Amino acid sequence: MLTLIKNANVYAPTPLGKKDILIGGEKILAIQDHIEENSAIAKTWDAQGKTLTSGFIDQHVHIIGAGGKHGYESMTPEIMMGEFISCGTTSVVGLLGTDGTARSIKTLYAKAKALSNEGISAYMFTSYFSIDPVTITGSIQDDMVFIDKVLGCKVAISDERSSYPTATELLRHLREVRVGGQISGKKGILHIHLGRMTSQIDILLELVEKYEFPIENISPTHVGRTKALFDQSLKFAELGGMIDITTGGTKYTDPYKSVLYALEKGISIDQLTFSSDGNAGLGKKDEHGNLIGFTKAPIHLNFEQTRALIKEGGLPIEEAIKLITLNPAKNLALKEKGKVAVGFDADFCCLDDDFKLTDVFAKGKLMMEDHQVLQKGNFEH
């Protein structure tokens, strides 16, 4: 049966005004001012004039857990689908962190498949912090070509836990993700964890300026870890690159304020994304700096920071919402995600007059209604 959404105030992200949307299976079939109801062929869901956007995309989540730098007991558990639905995340990219030993790349793939089967869209990056790759098939390029869920490869720089890779070593990884992407019809990105060392992103600028590697295949994340790192990352954005601001992990200021600062410096909103670093392991400390426990990096702050851009920063909805819809879809080359348009995936988030999340559709199915999650993972009940 088809689904007809009535009376939605659509941001595609371009504002379209009040529209009706017809869904067939997992796709958007039509968007019109008025579509006649017919209960024999379509069930109707009234959006009641709520703001409707594309479903949110989180391109950096530790879906099988992370942590471990304070011992085995500091490792976080895997995340369940209902947690994503509750914060509007309908598409997610899972990845490994520091640990490529106790955490298996094959388990990561299995979890991405599980989340996809349960009702959202899930992808992954192969490998982890080290320059010595951990892959499913034996090579980064083969993972790109033969593993459906793999969109790119992860590596770390400017971090004492990294392998201190050279430009040549990173170029070899970049060649594999780019060529593998060309063969498989994917974009192929090297998703690069940034630490707080003073080397910052010097090596990434070298890859672009000295070696002339295409900047669209280089995807730095955690750019808001320190003010100095963010300032240098703006140069990467000026060169045409996309930079990813973490909302749930370590940051020097509120992420929405980093966005406003970037805009003041002349950076286009189209070069910026939010991701959560969700489910990473974070240490809890007392007032004296002593470690007293552990917690998980939250996954719900992408939208909260986007909402802050609208409510506190005065950014138009159609601009702010790009950070978690259109822009990550562009960065990942998810060609049928990030927009409310005919032929695109029927992933939607509905917001009330105060821009609070109320309802979620994923793959054409109503997953949350009036703040209540209707569809959970198999082990959440």
C-alpha positions, -999 to +999 in steps of 0.1 A: +000+000+000+010+036-007+013+062+020+001+098+015+015+125+038-009+155+039-003+191+049+034+191+054+054+224+054+083+210+033+119+221+035+136+201+008+159+218+021+147+246-002+113+258+013+085+244-008+056+255+013+026+233+022+027+201+002+013+166+000+038+137-005+030+103-019+053+074-009+056+041-026+078+015-009+109+033+002+107+061-024+090+095-029+067+092-058+051+126-060+051+160-042+022+183-051+001+210-036-028+186-033-031+149-038-065+133-036-070+108-008-080+073-017-081+048+012-084+019-012-048+024-025-031+047+001-031+051+038-031+088+049-009+105+075-017+141+084+014+161+091-009+189+105+013+217+091+045+205+108+078+213+092+090+183+073+127+178+063+148+150+049+158+124+075+190+132+094+224+117+084+251+109+109+284+101+092+304+091+123+290+067+149+306+038+168+277+015+162+294-016+177+309+005+205+343+021+211+364+032+240+388+010+258+417+034+264+411+030+301+409-008+301+384-034+289+357-021+313+358+013+295+346-002+262+311+010+252+283-014+241+267-015+206+239+009+198+203+000+190+181+012+162+155+028+184+181+052+197+187+065+162+150+069+155+145+088+187+168+116+175+158+115+138+188+097+124+176+077+095+210+071+079+242+063+097+278+055+089+295+031+114+332+029+120+359+017+143+379+039+166+414+034+182+407-003+186+410-025+156+418-056+176+391-063+201+366-046+177+362-065+145+357-049+111+335-079+102+313-073+132+310-037+121+297-049+087+273-073+103+259-045+125+254-022+095+235-050+078+214-055+110+205-019+113+195-018+076+173-049+080+157-034+111+146-002+092+172+025+088+200+030+062+234+020+075+269+021+059+305+018+072+341+029+068+367+002+066+398+001+088+405+022+119+431+046+134+462+028+121+478+034+087+481-004+085+446-012+073+422-037+089+398-048+061+373-075+052+387-086+019+424-079+025+427-045+008+409-011+010+403-011-027+387-046-027+365-035+003+354-005-018+346-027-048+331-058-033+315-048+001+282-029-005+282-010+028+318+004+025+318+040+015+355+048+024+383+042+048+392+056+082+426+067+095+439+090+122+465+118+122+478+144+147+470+121+175+494+102+198+473+070+191+478+073+154+505+058+133+520+092+124+514+085+087+534+102+060+519+120+030+529+091+008+512+066+030+480+086+030+482+091-008+482+053-012+451+050+009+435+078-011+443+061-043+426+029-031+394+046-020+392+067-051+399+039-076+378+015-057+350+041-058+354+046-095+350+009-101+321+004-078+302+036-085+309+051-051+327+084-044+353+069-020+365+091+009+393+089+034+376+098+066+403+113+088+402+115+126+420+146+138+437+147+172+448+178+191+486+177+183+502+209+169+506+193+135+469+198+130+460+193+093+493+203+078+496+170+060+461+173+045+469+207+030+501+191+016+481+164-001+459+190-019+484+218-025+516+199-032+504+165-045+472+179-061+450+151-049+413+158-054+401+174-022+366+158-024+380+124-015+395+138+018+371+140+047+385+154+080+364+151+111+367+165+147+378+198+132+363+217+162+384+198+188+405+230+194+402+266+183+436+265+165+426+233+147+393+248+136+410+280+123+434+259+101+405+237+090+388+267+075+417+269+050+408+234+039+372+245+034+384+276+015+402+252-009+368+235-016+369+207+010+341+197+034+349+198+071+330+178+098+322+193+132+317+168+161+287+174+183+288+145+208+326+142+214+354+166+223+350+202+211+363+236+222+330+254+221+293+247+212+294+233+177+267+257+164+290+286+175+318+271+154+294+271+124+285+308+130+322+316+133+330+298+100+302+317+083+316+350+096+350+340+080+333+336+047+330+298+046+299+286+028+274+265+048+277+240+020+312+231+031+302+221+067+287+190+083+278+178+117+284+143+130+280+130+166+310+107+172+282+089+190+289+060+213+325+068+217+338+062+252+343+093+273+359+095+308+341+112+336+363+132+360+358+149+393+366+185+402+403+175+407+406+159+373+405+124+386+388+097+365+357+085+383+338+066+356+328+064+319+300+075+297+290+072+260+292+101+236+256+111+229+241+106+194+213+131+197+232+164+196+234+168+158+198+180+156+201+199+189+230+219+176+212+224+143+181+237+162+204+260+182+216+275+149+180+283+141+169+294+175+200+311+189+220+318+157+191+331+136+201+309+106+172+301+082+159+266+085+168+257+049+205+266+056+209+251+090+192+218+082+218+212+054+244+203+081+226+170+088+209+163+055+221+176+022+257+182+031+266+148+045+247+132+016+270+152-007+301+143+012+292+106+011+278+107-024+245+092-012+227+101-044+191+095-031+195+109+004+195+144+019+167+160-001+129+158-002+124+152-040+107+128-063+128+096-067+147+102-034+144+079-003+113+085+018+133+095+050+116+123+068+117+142+101+088+163+113+092+193+136+067+213+156+064+251+158+093+252+183+114+231+160+113+201+182+114+166+167+080+149+168+078+123+140+102+102+119+098+082+087+126+059+075+125+040+042+089+051+038+077+037+072+065+057+101+090+049+129+082+076+155+049+095+160+041+122+185+075+117+202+069+079+207+092+055+189+070+029+172+097+007+157+126-005+177+154-030+172+148-067+178+164-067+212+150-034+226+115-047+236 
